[in-house]
Amino acid sequence: MKPFRHNFGIVCLLAVFTANAGELPAAEGKGTASQPVAAELQSLQGTWEGVAVGDKSHAKITITVTGRSLHFHRDAKFWFETTITLPSGTDPQQLHATIKDCPPPSGDSIGKVVVAIFKIEDGALTLATGDPETPPKSFKATENSGVTFYELRKVQTQKENTQPTPGK
């Protein structure tokens, strides 16, 4: 039952990152990197790596956020491309993700919205997912709550590491 709950949690996380895609401007798409990013999305921009809390396999999760696009990747058979929105006035902060693409046989997930809560503290991104349509109420873990927690840290990309040396 635990593998099912873990995968369900990941699918829920992905759904959170793809919610409210209908609210995005029609012109947004592949060119999102050149468009301005809303202030509320700034802190999520970049690449984050970590794990699902309690996952004994310690499978690495990578989340890359560029503009309103979020790519979730665990392995070649478990990844999701999503569009995200952050509804205002939620406490804790919610993230809605609308699934745009995923590997087969998960094609029936396309168009679904995943709702999660998140926080960024001390350079760590914590995401919590549960029921796809109802986000968890807090970051406190309870036994058999059905909530999956992800702990991730921002990583520097090669591009971020290549800064010119002063005086050269």
C-alpha positions in Angstrom: 0.0 0.0 0.0 2.9 2.4 0.7 4.2 2.4 -2.9 0.7 3.3 -4.1 0.5 6.1 -1.6 3.9 7.4 -2.5 3.1 7.5 -6.2 -0.3 9.0 -5.5 1.4 11.7 -3.6 3.8 12.4 -6.4 0.9 12.6 -8.9 -0.8 14.9 -6.5 2.3 17.1 -6.3 2.4 17.3 -10.0 -1.2 18.1 -10.2 -0.6 21.0 -7.8 2.0 22.4 -10.1 -0.4 22.3 -13.0 -3.6 23.8 -11.6 -5.3 26.9 -13.0 -3.7 26.6 -16.4 -6.8 28.2 -17.9 -5.9 31.4 -16.1 -2.6 31.8 -18.0 -2.4 34.2 -21.0 -3.0 32.5 -24.3 0.4 33.6 -25.6 2.3 31.9 -22.8 4.0 28.7 -23.9 7.4 27.8 -25.1 8.5 31.5 -24.9 7.8 31.8 -21.2 11.5 32.2 -20.3 11.6 35.6 -22.0 8.4 36.9 -20.3 8.5 38.6 -16.9 7.9 36.3 -14.0 5.3 37.4 -11.5 6.8 38.4 -8.1 5.2 35.6 -6.2 6.9 33.0 -8.5 10.4 34.5 -8.2 11.4 32.5 -5.1 10.5 29.2 -6.9 12.6 29.9 -10.0 15.5 27.5 -10.7 16.4 23.9 -10.1 15.6 22.1 -6.8 16.7 18.6 -5.8 15.7 16.4 -3.0 13.6 13.4 -1.9 10.1 12.4 -0.8 10.3 12.3 3.0 10.2 8.7 4.2 10.9 7.2 0.8 13.3 4.3 1.6 14.6 4.2 -1.9 15.9 7.8 -1.6 15.0 8.4 -5.3 16.2 11.8 -6.3 13.5 14.2 -7.2 14.4 17.2 -9.4 12.0 20.1 -9.9 12.9 22.9 -12.3 10.8 26.1 -12.4 11.2 28.5 -15.3 8.6 31.2 -15.5 5.2 29.5 -14.9 6.5 26.1 -16.2 7.4 23.4 -13.7 9.2 20.1 -14.6 9.0 17.3 -12.1 11.4 14.4 -12.7 12.1 11.3 -10.7 13.2 8.9 -13.5 12.6 8.2 -17.2 9.2 6.7 -16.4 8.0 9.2 -13.8 8.2 12.9 -14.9 5.6 15.7 -15.5 5.6 19.0 -17.3 3.2 21.4 -15.7 2.1 25.0 -15.6 1.8 26.5 -12.2 -0.1 29.3 -10.4 0.0 30.5 -6.9 -3.4 31.6 -5.7 -3.2 34.7 -3.5 -4.5 34.9 0.0 -3.8 31.3 1.0 -2.2 30.3 4.3 -0.1 28.2 4.0 0.8 29.3 0.4 -0.7 27.0 -2.2 0.7 25.9 -5.5 -1.6 24.7 -8.3 -0.1 22.6 -11.1 -1.8 21.7 -14.3 -0.3 18.6 -16.0 0.7 19.4 -19.6 2.8 16.3 -20.4 3.9 13.0 -18.8 5.1 9.6 -19.8 2.8 6.8 -20.8 0.7 5.2 -19.4 -0.1 8.3 -17.3 -1.6 10.2 -20.3 -5.0 10.4 -18.5 -3.3 12.8 -16.1 -2.9 15.5 -18.7 -5.1 18.4 -17.9 -5.5 17.4 -14.2 -4.7 19.9 -11.5 -2.6 19.1 -8.4 -2.9 21.3 -5.3 -0.1 21.4 -2.8 1.2 23.7 -0.1 4.7 24.9 0.0 7.2 27.0 2.0 10.8 28.1 1.5 12.9 28.4 4.7 16.6 28.5 5.0 17.1 27.6 1.4 14.9 24.6 1.6 11.7 24.1 -0.4 9.1 21.9 1.4 6.1 20.7 -0.5 3.2 18.8 0.9 0.5 17.0 -1.2 -2.4 14.9 -0.3 -5.8 14.7 -2.0 -5.4 16.1 -5.5 -8.2 18.6 -5.0 -7.7 19.6 -1.4 -4.3 20.7 -0.1 -3.0 19.7 3.3 -3.8 22.2 6.0 -0.3 22.3 7.6 3.2 21.0 7.4 2.8 18.8 10.4 3.1 15.1 9.7 0.5 12.9 11.2 0.3 9.1 11.1 -1.7 7.8 8.1 -2.6 11.3 7.0 -2.1 10.5 3.3 0.1 13.5 3.0 3.4 13.2 1.1 6.2 15.7 2.0 9.1 16.6 -0.3 12.2 18.3 0.9 14.3 20.0 -1.8 17.3 22.3 -1.9 18.1 24.8 -4.7 21.0 23.8 -6.9 23.2 26.1 -9.0 23.2 25.3 -12.7 26.3 25.4 -14.8 25.2 28.8 -16.2 24.9 30.2 -12.7 28.4 29.0 -11.8 30.1 30.6 -14.8 30.7 34.2 -13.8 33.5 36.2 -15.3 36.7 36.5 -13.2 37.3 40.1 -12.2 40.2 41.7 -14.0 40.2 39.3 -17.0 
